[in-house]
Amino acid sequence: MQFSAQGMTELTKLVVRDPSTAFAIVKAARLPVPASVMMIALAGVIGGFTVGVLDVLTGTPDVVLEFDDGRTATVERAGPILQAIYATATALALALALLWVGRRLGGGGSAPEVLAAVAVLQLVMTVILVAQAISAVLLPMLSLILMIFGLYVFLRGLAHAVNVVHELHNLARSAGVICLSFLGVIIGVMIAMAVFGLGPQATMLGEL
């Protein structure tokens, strides 16, 4: 496996066309854990920077929440650094959840194999994210199509990645592993944000 620009382009095409074969290649490559973690971090940094630049170029406003009592809460968008931290931490948490849940549902994937699959999928999604960001500036309608396409590629790719890595031989079981893993990640992220005070900053306005 080559992680050059040309190599990532070819790998992205293969994940889109035939994700099962793509992740069989990833599994056979036996990537070491440090390399997979670095790839996940790289994807997080590129993704965070891309989203941050896109917010600046498109003038994306903060999110304003309105409550029944007349008060509003302005939620400031996270900057590129926080975006990168969130993306990296979430991807690592997802990999751990897929490993833990998959093993308990009869899977046989190892930590290096699961991390490698998640890392490659993150890099592929970063390629699509960059294309979406560019199109958001030049052709907004194409950006929407790429966003839907990216969601499809991610879910389909993740299902085949879990199926191949854990050798489940059943996409329905893979979907079950993914659903339970996402649930665990969401709960874990909410707990971590509450404990460490992380997350978007909100300003409340209105009468108390």
Buried (B, 14 or more C-beta within 10 A) or exposed (E): EEBEEEEBEBBBEBBBEEBBEBBBBBBEEEBEEEBBBEBBBBBBBBBBBBBBEBBEEEEEEBEEEEEEEEEEBBBEBBEBEBBBBBBBBBBBBBBBBBBBBBBEBEBEBBBBBBBBBBBBBBBBBBBBBBBBBBBBEEEEEBBEEBBEBBEEBBEBBBBBBBBBBBBBEEBEBBBBBBEBBBEBBEEBBEEBEEEEEBBBEBEEEEEE
